[in-house]
Each structure stands twice: as C-alpha cells, then as structure tokens.
C-alpha cells in the first residue's frame, strides 16, 4: 500500500513501561488517544514490576486498539502505517507492542516504524502547537529519563546536551514519596501535597550546583544526593519524636528538583543561542515545573511549549506523531526484523 504523503493515518503503539497507549493521528491531527494503565497493579510493590507490566499489556492492547478505532471513527483498514515504541523501556513490555505492530503491518500491508520513546515525547508537542521551531531545546523529564536535547533539522537530528548521572527526576519523586508514606507513583502525590507546603521551609541541596560541577557538568542532572538528604532529614526528625511536616518536605523537594531542571533548561537555551524550548515526559505534568519554567523562560526571552498533561505521560499519540512525521518525510518503514532495546539512544529516532 502506498502512503498518503500529505496526511497519512498512523496508528501508534506504546508499551515501554506500565501504560498501554494506542493513538491514531492523521498528519498532525490527533484522532484518538486511548490509555490503559496498570499502575494500580504495581502500587503494592512500590514500583513497576516488569513481568506484571508485560502481562497487563497483553490483556489491554487489543481492547485499546478497538477503542481507539471507534474513537477515531475508522477501522484498521483505514490505517496507512503503524508506529511502535522499540526502545528504550522494559524489554518484555516492549515486545508486546512490537509483536502487535509487526502483526498489524503484515496483515494490513502497511509499513511499520520502530521508533524511539524519547524522541516521541518531544515530537508529540506538534499535535497541540504545530511544527516544532527549528532548532529547539528539549527538556525530557520522566520516571526513567532526565535529558536536555538540541532538536534540529525539522526534528530529524537530536543531539544530547546533558542527562541525569544517577536518579531521574521522576524516580526521585517516587523515592521521596515512599519516604513520606505517599502512594506510588510519587510524582502526582508530591505535586498535590506540596500545594499546602512551604517550598522554602527546608533548604535541600541542588545537585551539581557548585561552580566546579556547573563547569564540568553544565547540562547534566543528579538527584540521588537530594534523595539521601531528604532521607536523613526525615529520619533525624523522627529520631527526636517530632512529626514530619509532609507538606513542607514535599514542597521543598519539589522546589529543589524543579529549580535544577529549569535553570539548566534556560542555560542551555542561552549558551546555544536557541530561543525556543519544549518540555516533555511524565514529569512535565508537574504544576510547579510548568509554572517555574514559564516564568524563567519568559524572563530569558525563550518561547516555551509544553503539551497538555494528557500528552506528557506515556501514550500512543506521541508514538503516532513521530510515525506520522517519518511517513510525511518519506522515510521508509523499519525492516520487520527490527529488535527491541532497553537503551535505544535518543539520536536514533527510528530503526
């Protein structure tokens, strides 16, 4: 089947972690975005269990595809291409999506694009705000990734500028939430509880923030030290018999994480001379991050774009968006023997 080069209809499949996402996109128009989350199945373990995630994807993927087709008002025969997350992610979970995508590609006679999860988080903004400015600085923040990227050449070239050296921002939120007795996943709970706290109550450290580290790691992140500092502070408080002010701790931790993320985003824009920025990934739904990033970018003369919260978390729409971009650019589909990988580099947007 030949692709409709102007407005191809692309089905996107996302199964990299604990959410089964199916999206359908026509050009840059979002037609459907169905998500089946297994987060409640992982909550009792305090984190994602790969085997549980894989089994949940197996159960959810076919019904999610059916719901997406209904929402889009079409059948699978209307699909011009299939895009699927090939990495990075949990290999067992990725295999569910990739196997499904390959089967659909063969059955429908359409190309299959094995795409990069991280690049998808950047390109999804096009569904809401139109074509990405060229070039753009991307800040990608999630449970497994915290990265600064230079996105150029109509998003076909992605150059890593910096990344986390240990814990990602979302991982830090989860670990701090566990210390405070908050449910999993921790990010949304920290955000919620912090509304009643004082962000200046506790001076938690900012990782890699001294002059020497800033010179050596200008765009990198480190949050493991912050997690340790919070643990020590909480334990010291408990040792004296004093109550832990959960809201103040949550607000202060959130402030420390967001301060580092946004300061490095603005520094990257300033140092590279790029005046546009986009934030993607699950942590981009954090209300304090969105507010501080907007204020700092406004002050620096940087135009900031952040997708709606529904497009920040893992979803099929972002995969379909990247697949659509590839299809519209005339990129050939991936060979059907492409593999899944837990560490697909962001510089490679498609197999």
Order of alpha helices (4+ residues) and beta strands (2+ residues): beta-beta-beta-alpha-alpha-beta-alpha-beta-alpha-alpha-beta-beta-beta-alpha-alpha-alpha-alpha-alpha-beta-alpha-beta-alpha-alpha
